[in-house]
Amino acid sequence: MLCKVVGVVFTAFALLFSAFSAKADDKPQTIYLYPAGSPTLKGADEKEILSPPDPKPGQGYTIKNIHNPLIEVHLPSADKSTGTAIVVAPGGGHNQVVWTSEGTKIATWLNSLGIAAIVLKYRLQFTPGYKYTVEGEALQDTQRALRITRLHSKEWGVQPNRVGILGFSAGGALAALAAMRYDSGKTDSPDPIEHMDSRPDFVGMVYPGWGPMNIAIPKDAPPTFLTSAGSDDQFHAKQSVEFYNALFMAGIPAEIHIYSHGGHGGAVSPRNGIPFGTWHIRFEEWLADLGYTKKEPAVK
């Protein structure tokens, strides 16, 4: 009986994805995180490396050699918009960005829920010849994406207090850091983007992974959702549990789903009937429980 139910869920999701893929001609807006000539940009004239190098329409790809980080803005239809936005941080081991399965396809799903998806292309620690770090440039790019989303909230039909982040694998590390290290804005900066709050209002982490990292949960950390497979992705499951425990001890609302098996990666996928393939439904329920899928009035 469970297999039949799961099969129905996957079939419905596939149809939903197909329906929204028909809107692929609607070009998302691209915004670079920093102005040309910004001192933080190194090697901005270098070309990014795509794999495969010339992806065909509809084909997934990854990106390396990122020096000019950006966000790609995917907005839901105005009649469907809930006023919620999520910065999407794809994974890739800080060596590449899994742009399609953990980025643009996630945007399609979130748009179907009436949520604006801000897909982040961030600088990578393991870029040959450069000294980017996860807690340096990559976190800076993540915080910048959150700030820009708030700055453009009225234009994008988003409530500035309904801006979250969803990170996958290495992107989950950036989501974790965003949940711990934030500020209310740097009002002394000449850059209006830096005046914006960098605290996410909620956080999602899907099979997150990081190296040595001090987990220090602030007393006003945002509510957090965590999920991972267990037996065949023990490293990431262990880190999910450790982060959840830290949130729990700090009194921060959190929810965790560790599935028996399902492997690493794959974002939203059927996983051949494995229950881990339904994590996104749990995430939708969690968002609904917090009120973020309820339609809000347009920003005035």
Secondary structure as a PSIPRED ss2 file (coil, helix, strand):
# PSIPRED VFORMAT (PSIPRED V4.0)

   1 M C   1.000  0.000  0.000
   2 L H   0.000  1.000  0.000
   3 C H   0.000  1.000  0.000
   4 K H   0.000  1.000  0.000
   5 V H   0.000  1.000  0.000
   6 V H   0.000  1.000  0.000
   7 G H   0.000  1.000  0.000
   8 V H   0.000  1.000  0.000
   9 V H   0.000  1.000  0.000
  10 F H   0.000  1.000  0.000
  11 T H   0.000  1.000  0.000
  12 A H   0.000  1.000  0.000
  13 F H   0.000  1.000  0.000
  14 A H   0.000  1.000  0.000
  15 L H   0.000  1.000  0.000
  16 L H   0.000  1.000  0.000
  17 F H   0.000  1.000  0.000
  18 S H   0.000  1.000  0.000
  19 A H   0.000  1.000  0.000
  20 F H   0.000  1.000  0.000
  21 S H   0.000  1.000  0.000
  22 A C   1.000  0.000  0.000
  23 K C   1.000  0.000  0.000
  24 A C   1.000  0.000  0.000
  25 D C   1.000  0.000  0.000
  26 D C   1.000  0.000  0.000
  27 K C   1.000  0.000  0.000
  28 P C   1.000  0.000  0.000
  29 Q E   0.000  0.000  1.000
  30 T E   0.000  0.000  1.000
  31 I E   0.000  0.000  1.000
  32 Y E   0.000  0.000  1.000
  33 L C   1.000  0.000  0.000
  34 Y C   1.000  0.000  0.000
  35 P C   1.000  0.000  0.000
  36 A C   1.000  0.000  0.000
  37 G C   1.000  0.000  0.000
  38 S C   1.000  0.000  0.000
  39 P C   1.000  0.000  0.000
  40 T C   1.000  0.000  0.000
  41 L C   1.000  0.000  0.000
  42 K C   1.000  0.000  0.000
  43 G C   1.000  0.000  0.000
  44 A C   1.000  0.000  0.000
  45 D C   1.000  0.000  0.000
  46 E C   1.000  0.000  0.000
  47 K C   1.000  0.000  0.000
  48 E C   1.000  0.000  0.000
  49 I E   0.000  0.000  1.000
  50 L E   0.000  0.000  1.000
  51 S E   0.000  0.000  1.000
  52 P C   1.000  0.000  0.000
  53 P C   1.000  0.000  0.000
  54 D C   1.000  0.000  0.000
  55 P C   1.000  0.000  0.000
  56 K C   1.000  0.000  0.000
  57 P C   1.000  0.000  0.000
  58 G C   1.000  0.000  0.000
  59 Q C   1.000  0.000  0.000
  60 G C   1.000  0.000  0.000
  61 Y C   1.000  0.000  0.000
  62 T E   0.000  0.000  1.000
  63 I E   0.000  0.000  1.000
  64 K E   0.000  0.000  1.000
  65 N C   1.000  0.000  0.000
  66 I C   1.000  0.000  0.000
  67 H C   1.000  0.000  0.000
  68 N C   1.000  0.000  0.000
  69 P C   1.000  0.000  0.000
  70 L E   0.000  0.000  1.000
  71 I E   0.000  0.000  1.000
  72 E E   0.000  0.000  1.000
  73 V E   0.000  0.000  1.000
  74 H E   0.000  0.000  1.000
  75 L C   1.000  0.000  0.000
  76 P C   1.000  0.000  0.000
  77 S C   1.000  0.000  0.000
  78 A C   1.000  0.000  0.000
  79 D C   1.000  0.000  0.000
  80 K C   1.000  0.000  0.000
  81 S C   1.000  0.000  0.000
  82 T C   1.000  0.000  0.000
  83 G C   1.000  0.000  0.000
  84 T E   0.000  0.000  1.000
  85 A E   0.000  0.000  1.000
  86 I E   0.000  0.000  1.000
  87 V E   0.000  0.000  1.000
  88 V E   0.000  0.000  1.000
  89 A E   0.000  0.000  1.000
  90 P C   1.000  0.000  0.000
  91 G C   1.000  0.000  0.000
  92 G C   1.000  0.000  0.000
  93 G C   1.000  0.000  0.000
  94 H C   1.000  0.000  0.000
  95 N C   1.000  0.000  0.000
  96 Q C   1.000  0.000  0.000
  97 V E   0.000  0.000  1.000
  98 V C   1.000  0.000  0.000
  99 W C   1.000  0.000  0.000
 100 T H   0.000  1.000  0.000
 101 S H   0.000  1.000  0.000
 102 E H   0.000  1.000  0.000
 103 G H   0.000  1.000  0.000
 104 T H   0.000  1.000  0.000
 105 K H   0.000  1.000  0.000
 106 I H   0.000  1.000  0.000
 107 A H   0.000  1.000  0.000
 108 T H   0.000  1.000  0.000
 109 W H   0.000  1.000  0.000
 110 L H   0.000  1.000  0.000
 111 N H   0.000  1.000  0.000
 112 S H   0.000  1.000  0.000
 113 L C   1.000  0.000  0.000
 114 G C   1.000  0.000  0.000
 115 I E   0.000  0.000  1.000
 116 A E   0.000  0.000  1.000
 117 A E   0.000  0.000  1.000
 118 I E   0.000  0.000  1.000
 119 V E   0.000  0.000  1.000
 120 L E   0.000  0.000  1.000
 121 K E   0.000  0.000  1.000
 122 Y C   1.000  0.000  0.000
 123 R C   1.000  0.000  0.000
 124 L C   1.000  0.000  0.000
 125 Q C   1.000  0.000  0.000
 126 F C   1.000  0.000  0.000
 127 T C   1.000  0.000  0.000
 128 P C   1.000  0.000  0.000
 129 G C   1.000  0.000  0.000
 130 Y C   1.000  0.000  0.000
 131 K C   1.000  0.000  0.000
 132 Y C   1.000  0.000  0.000
 133 T C   1.000  0.000  0.000
 134 V H   0.000  1.000  0.000
 135 E H   0.000  1.000  0.000
 136 G H   0.000  1.000  0.000
 137 E H   0.000  1.000  0.000
 138 A H   0.000  1.000  0.000
 139 L H   0.000  1.000  0.000
 140 Q H   0.000  1.000  0.000
 141 D H   0.000  1.000  0.000
 142 T H   0.000  1.000  0.000
 143 Q H   0.000  1.000  0.000
 144 R H   0.000  1.000  0.000
 145 A H   0.000  1.000  0.000
 146 L H   0.000  1.000  0.000
 147 R H   0.000  1.000  0.000
 148 I H   0.000  1.000  0.000
 149 T H   0.000  1.000  0.000
 150 R H   0.000  1.000  0.000
 151 L H   0.000  1.000  0.000
 152 H C   1.000  0.000  0.000
 153 S H   0.000  1.000  0.000
 154 K H   0.000  1.000  0.000
 155 E H   0.000  1.000  0.000
 156 W H   0.000  1.000  0.000
 157 G C   1.000  0.000  0.000
 158 V C   1.000  0.000  0.000
 159 Q C   1.000  0.000  0.000
 160 P C   1.000  0.000  0.000
 161 N C   1.000  0.000  0.000
 162 R C   1.000  0.000  0.000
 163 V E   0.000  0.000  1.000
 164 G E   0.000  0.000  1.000
 165 I E   0.000  0.000  1.000
 166 L E   0.000  0.000  1.000
 167 G E   0.000  0.000  1.000
 168 F E   0.000  0.000  1.000
 169 S C   1.000  0.000  0.000
 170 A H   0.000  1.000  0.000
 171 G H   0.000  1.000  0.000
 172 G H   0.000  1.000  0.000
 173 A H   0.000  1.000  0.000
 174 L H   0.000  1.000  0.000
 175 A H   0.000  1.000  0.000
 176 A H   0.000  1.000  0.000
 177 L H   0.000  1.000  0.000
 178 A H   0.000  1.000  0.000
 179 A H   0.000  1.000  0.000
 180 M H   0.000  1.000  0.000
 181 R C   1.000  0.000  0.000
 182 Y C   1.000  0.000  0.000
 183 D C   1.000  0.000  0.000
 184 S C   1.000  0.000  0.000
 185 G C   1.000  0.000  0.000
 186 K C   1.000  0.000  0.000
 187 T C   1.000  0.000  0.000
 188 D C   1.000  0.000  0.000
 189 S C   1.000  0.000  0.000
 190 P C   1.000  0.000  0.000
 191 D C   1.000  0.000  0.000
 192 P H   0.000  1.000  0.000
 193 I H   0.000  1.000  0.000
 194 E H   0.000  1.000  0.000
 195 H H   0.000  1.000  0.000
 196 M C   1.000  0.000  0.000
 197 D C   1.000  0.000  0.000
 198 S C   1.000  0.000  0.000
 199 R C   1.000  0.000  0.000
 200 P C   1.000  0.000  0.000
 201 D C   1.000  0.000  0.000
 202 F C   1.000  0.000  0.000
 203 V E   0.000  0.000  1.000
 204 G E   0.000  0.000  1.000
 205 M E   0.000  0.000  1.000
 206 V E   0.000  0.000  1.000
 207 Y C   1.000  0.000  0.000
 208 P C   1.000  0.000  0.000
 209 G C   1.000  0.000  0.000
 210 W C   1.000  0.000  0.000
 211 G C   1.000  0.000  0.000
 212 P C   1.000  0.000  0.000
 213 M C   1.000  0.000  0.000
 214 N C   1.000  0.000  0.000
 215 I C   1.000  0.000  0.000
 216 A C   1.000  0.000  0.000
 217 I C   1.000  0.000  0.000
 218 P C   1.000  0.000  0.000
 219 K C   1.000  0.000  0.000
 220 D C   1.000  0.000  0.000
 221 A C   1.000  0.000  0.000
 222 P C   1.000  0.000  0.000
 223 P C   1.000  0.000  0.000
 224 T E   0.000  0.000  1.000
 225 F E   0.000  0.000  1.000
 226 L E   0.000  0.000  1.000
 227 T E   0.000  0.000  1.000
 228 S E   0.000  0.000  1.000
 229 A E   0.000  0.000  1.000
 230 G C   1.000  0.000  0.000
 231 S C   1.000  0.000  0.000
 232 D C   1.000  0.000  0.000
 233 D C   1.000  0.000  0.000
 234 Q H   0.000  1.000  0.000
 235 F H   0.000  1.000  0.000
 236 H H   0.000  1.000  0.000
 237 A H   0.000  1.000  0.000
 238 K H   0.000  1.000  0.000
 239 Q H   0.000  1.000  0.000
 240 S H   0.000  1.000  0.000
 241 V H   0.000  1.000  0.000
 242 E H   0.000  1.000  0.000
 243 F H   0.000  1.000  0.000
 244 Y H   0.000  1.000  0.000
 245 N H   0.000  1.000  0.000
 246 A H   0.000  1.000  0.000
 247 L H   0.000  1.000  0.000
 248 F H   0.000  1.000  0.000
 249 M H   0.000  1.000  0.000
 250 A C   1.000  0.000  0.000
 251 G C   1.000  0.000  0.000
 252 I C   1.000  0.000  0.000
 253 P C   1.000  0.000  0.000
 254 A E   0.000  0.000  1.000
 255 E E   0.000  0.000  1.000
 256 I E   0.000  0.000  1.000
 257 H E   0.000  0.000  1.000
 258 I E   0.000  0.000  1.000
 259 Y E   0.000  0.000  1.000
 260 S C   1.000  0.000  0.000
 261 H C   1.000  0.000  0.000
 262 G C   1.000  0.000  0.000
 263 G C   1.000  0.000  0.000
 264 H C   1.000  0.000  0.000
 265 G C   1.000  0.000  0.000
 266 G C   1.000  0.000  0.000
 267 A C   1.000  0.000  0.000
 268 V C   1.000  0.000  0.000
 269 S C   1.000  0.000  0.000
 270 P C   1.000  0.000  0.000
 271 R H   0.000  1.000  0.000
 272 N H   0.000  1.000  0.000
 273 G H   0.000  1.000  0.000
 274 I C   1.000  0.000  0.000
 275 P H   0.000  1.000  0.000
 276 F H   0.000  1.000  0.000
 277 G H   0.000  1.000  0.000
 278 T H   0.000  1.000  0.000
 279 W H   0.000  1.000  0.000
 280 H H   0.000  1.000  0.000
 281 I H   0.000  1.000  0.000
 282 R H   0.000  1.000  0.000
 283 F H   0.000  1.000  0.000
 284 E H   0.000  1.000  0.000
 285 E H   0.000  1.000  0.000
 286 W H   0.000  1.000  0.000
 287 L H   0.000  1.000  0.000
 288 A H   0.000  1.000  0.000
 289 D H   0.000  1.000  0.000
 290 L H   0.000  1.000  0.000
 291 G C   1.000  0.000  0.000
 292 Y C   1.000  0.000  0.000
 293 T C   1.000  0.000  0.000
 294 K C   1.000  0.000  0.000
 295 K C   1.000  0.000  0.000
 296 E C   1.000  0.000  0.000
 297 P C   1.000  0.000  0.000
 298 A C   1.000  0.000  0.000
 299 V C   1.000  0.000  0.000
 300 K C   1.000  0.000  0.000
